[in-house]
Amino acid sequence: MVSAKNVVLWPYDREDRAMISCIDNFQEITRNKLIMIAGNYGSGKTEVSVNMAIAAAGNGLKVSIADMDIVNPYFRCREVQTLMKSHGIRVIIPSGEMASADTPIILPETMGMFNPPDGALNIFDVGGDPVGARILAGFRNHLVDSHYELWQVINSRRPFTDTIEGCLKMRSDIESASRLKVTGIIANSHLVLETTPDVIIEGYRLALAVSSASGIPVVFVTVMKSLFDESLLSEIKAPVFKMTRRMLPPWIRSCNDDVDDVMPAKRSVPWGRRIGATDA
């Protein structure tokens, strides 16, 4: 059982637990910041990154997002660049023949994202494990003087982050690879379309335990709008970010044409990627 006094929650000005998607709280968290989102494969970090970008843009912030995921070429925010651009979001990705490259390409525009101006939010969607986070090490000298956040996305239903020890090791590996400190935890437990409220609560409890063990604050808990119910708030004491499904695997997308604004099925995906297998 996690003691409430050991749990660290993100510092909010309001005493209530208003939805993070409300304009005041969301702007308090993100205004004038560079936020880097990292997590292992299947954590849902890209879904979180895209939803954050769209929500922040809808709240009047000037948003830029850089796709820096070199680990998983099938679930990257560039897959929904048209959707994000329609919301006024600046999407920083390679163009032309390099648009689908899975090699580390640092665009000149990225170097201008370290110190967001007033009323802006810049997001780095970082590779999904320590290998992907290593790309951030090259920016360390630029980040020392910037107001950055590095948030680790945790999915309790994925290998390597289904225990406190696993989450702490993943955090340590990300920090070692990036040479930066993780500053926040996002609870994003899910089973894609088979997610239930119990899965969300399970992930929230794990995030609290990881927070208690590490001293790193829980920034928010994610809940898809289709699953949100006020009863969830009876246990969740952290802010809740209501999201809309934007990213879906092609094999699911082809069977769910009624799901709006999700990733188009452009490419076939190797079976190993479907079941979460890692390269030998």
C-alpha positions in Angstrom: 0.0 0.0 0.0 1.4 3.4 -1.0 1.4 6.0 1.7 -0.2 9.2 0.5 2.4 11.3 2.3 5.2 9.7 0.2 3.4 10.4 -3.1 4.5 13.5 -5.1 1.9 15.2 -7.2 2.5 17.9 -9.8 2.3 21.4 -8.1 -1.0 23.1 -9.1 -2.2 26.5 -8.0 -5.7 25.2 -7.6 -6.7 23.0 -4.7 -9.4 21.2 -6.7 -8.7 18.5 -9.1 -10.0 20.2 -12.2 -9.4 18.4 -15.5 -6.0 19.1 -16.9 -7.7 19.6 -20.3 -9.4 22.8 -18.9 -7.7 25.9 -20.2 -6.3 27.2 -16.9 -4.6 24.1 -15.6 -3.3 23.0 -19.0 -1.7 26.4 -19.6 -0.2 26.4 -16.1 1.5 23.2 -16.9 2.7 23.8 -20.4 3.1 27.6 -21.1 6.7 28.6 -22.1 8.1 25.2 -21.8 9.9 22.5 -23.7 8.4 19.2 -22.8 10.1 15.9 -23.8 8.0 12.8 -23.7 9.7 9.4 -23.4 8.7 5.9 -22.6 9.3 2.3 -23.7 7.7 0.7 -26.7 3.9 0.5 -26.3 3.8 3.1 -23.5 1.6 5.3 -25.7 4.0 8.3 -25.5 3.2 9.4 -29.1 -0.6 9.3 -28.4 0.1 11.5 -25.3 2.3 13.9 -27.3 -0.2 14.3 -30.1 -3.1 14.8 -27.7 -1.1 17.3 -25.6 -0.2 19.3 -28.7 -3.8 19.4 -30.0 -5.2 20.3 -26.5 -2.6 23.1 -26.0 -3.2 24.5 -29.4 -7.0 24.5 -28.7 -6.2 26.4 -25.5 -4.5 29.2 -27.5 -0.9 28.2 -27.1 1.5 28.4 -30.1 2.6 24.7 -30.3 5.5 23.1 -32.1 6.2 19.4 -32.0 9.4 17.6 -33.2 9.2 14.0 -34.1 12.4 12.5 -32.7 11.4 8.9 -32.5 14.0 6.7 -34.3 13.0 3.5 -32.5 9.6 2.7 -33.9 9.0 3.7 -37.5 5.3 2.6 -37.4 3.9 4.8 -34.6 5.3 8.2 -34.9 3.6 11.6 -34.6 4.5 12.4 -38.2 1.7 9.9 -39.2 -0.9 12.4 -38.1 1.0 15.5 -39.2 -2.0 16.6 -41.4 -4.3 16.5 -38.5 -2.0 18.4 -36.3 -1.3 21.1 -38.9 -5.1 21.5 -39.2 -5.0 22.6 -35.6 -2.3 25.2 -36.3 0.5 23.0 -34.9 4.0 23.4 -36.4 5.3 19.8 -37.0 9.1 19.4 -37.3 9.9 16.3 -39.4 12.2 15.4 -42.2 10.7 15.9 -45.7 10.9 14.2 -49.0 12.6 10.8 -49.1 13.8 11.2 -45.5 10.3 11.5 -44.1 10.1 7.7 -43.3 13.7 7.4 -42.2 14.5 5.6 -38.9 17.9 7.3 -38.5 18.6 10.2 -36.2 18.1 13.3 -38.3 18.4 16.6 -36.5 16.8 19.4 -38.4 17.9 23.1 -38.0 14.4 24.0 -36.8 14.9 21.7 -33.8 17.8 23.8 -32.5 15.4 26.8 -32.2 13.0 24.9 -29.9 15.0 25.0 -26.6 13.6 28.2 -25.2 9.9 28.7 -26.2 8.7 32.3 -26.3 5.9 33.6 -24.2 2.6 31.8 -24.9 4.3 28.8 -26.6 4.8 25.1 -26.0 7.4 23.0 -27.7 7.2 19.2 -27.5 9.8 16.6 -28.3 8.3 13.1 -29.1 11.4 11.1 -28.1 12.3 7.5 -29.1 10.6 4.9 -27.0 13.4 3.5 -24.9 17.0 4.4 -23.7 18.2 3.9 -27.3 15.8 6.5 -28.5 16.5 8.8 -25.6 20.2 8.8 -26.4 19.5 11.4 -29.1 18.8 13.9 -26.3 22.4 13.7 -25.0 23.5 15.7 -28.0 21.3 18.6 -26.8 22.4 18.6 -23.2 24.5 21.8 -23.4 21.5 23.6 -25.0 19.1 22.2 -22.3 21.0 23.2 -19.2 19.8 26.8 -19.3 16.3 26.0 -20.7 13.1 25.4 -18.7 12.6 21.8 -19.8 10.5 18.9 -18.6 11.3 15.2 -19.3 8.2 13.1 -18.6 8.3 9.4 -18.5 5.1 7.6 -19.8 4.3 4.4 -17.9 2.0 1.7 -19.2 1.5 -1.0 -16.6 0.4 -3.4 -19.3 3.7 -3.5 -21.1 6.8 -5.6 -20.4 9.5 -3.9 -18.4 7.1 -1.3 -16.9 4.6 -3.6 -15.2 6.4 -3.4 -11.8 7.9 -0.6 -9.7 11.4 -2.0 -10.2 10.9 -2.1 -14.0 9.7 1.5 -14.1 12.6 2.7 -12.0 15.1 0.8 -14.2 13.5 2.3 -17.3 13.8 5.8 -15.8 17.4 5.1 -14.9 18.3 3.9 -18.4 16.6 6.9 -20.0 18.5 9.3 -17.7 21.8 7.5 -18.4 21.2 7.6 -22.1 20.0 11.2 -22.4 22.2 12.6 -19.6 19.1 14.4 -18.4 16.8 13.9 -15.4 13.2 12.7 -15.6 11.1 15.3 -14.0 7.6 13.9 -14.2 5.5 10.7 -14.5 2.5 10.2 -16.8 0.2 7.2 -16.0 -1.0 6.0 -19.4 -2.0 2.3 -18.9 -3.9 0.9 -21.7 -4.7 -2.1 -23.9 -5.6 0.1 -26.9 -9.3 -0.7 -27.7 -9.6 -3.2 -24.9 -8.7 -0.8 -22.2 -11.1 -0.8 -19.2 -11.4 1.5 -16.1 -9.7 -1.2 -14.1 -6.6 -0.9 -16.3 -6.5 2.8 -15.8 -6.8 2.5 -12.0 -4.1 -0.2 -12.0 -1.7 2.1 -13.9 -2.5 5.0 -11.6 -1.7 2.9 -8.5 1.6 1.9 -10.2 2.5 5.5 -11.0 1.8 6.5 -7.3 4.1 3.7 -6.2 6.9 4.8 -8.6 6.4 8.4 -7.4 6.7 7.3 -3.8 9.9 5.3 -4.6 11.6 8.0 -6.7 10.3 11.3 -5.5 9.3 12.2 -9.0 5.8 13.8 -9.4 2.8 12.3 -11.1 1.9 14.9 -13.8 -1.4 13.4 -14.8 -3.3 10.2 -15.6 -4.7 9.7 -19.1 -8.2 8.5 -19.8 -9.8 8.2 -23.2 -12.9 10.3 -23.5 -15.0 7.2 -24.4 -14.0 5.6 -21.0 -14.1 8.7 -18.8 -16.6 8.5 -15.9 -16.9 10.7 -12.9 -16.6 7.6 -10.7 -12.9 7.3 -11.7 -12.2 10.5 -9.8 -13.2 8.9 -6.6 -9.9 7.1 -6.5 -7.7 9.1 -8.8 -6.3 12.0 -6.8 -4.0 13.3 -9.6 -5.1 15.5 -12.5 -6.8 13.5 -15.3 -6.1 14.3 -19.0 -9.0 13.2 -21.3 -7.7 12.1 -24.6 -9.0 11.1 -28.0 -7.7 8.1 -29.9 -5.4 9.4 -32.6 -2.9 6.6 -33.2 -4.0 3.1 -34.0 -2.1 0.1 -35.5 -2.9 -0.4 -39.1 -4.3 -3.9 -38.5 -6.8 -2.4 -36.0 -7.5 0.7 -38.1 -8.6 -1.4 -41.0 -11.3 -2.9 -38.8 -12.4 0.3 -37.2 -13.4 2.8 -39.8 -15.8 4.5 -37.4 -12.8 5.8 -35.2 -12.2 9.4 -36.1 -8.9 11.2 -36.6 -6.6 8.2 -36.2 -3.5 7.1 -38.0 -4.2 5.9 -41.5 -3.1 2.3 -42.4 -0.3 3.2 -44.8 2.1 0.4 -44.1 2.2 -3.2 -43.2 3.7 -3.9 -39.8 5.9 -6.9 -39.0 4.3 -9.5 -36.7 7.0 -9.0 -34.1 6.0 -5.3 -33.8 2.4 -6.3 -33.4 3.1 -8.5 -30.4 5.8 -6.2 -28.9 8.7 -8.4 -29.6 12.2 -6.8 -29.5 15.0 -7.3 -32.0 17.4 -10.0 -31.3 
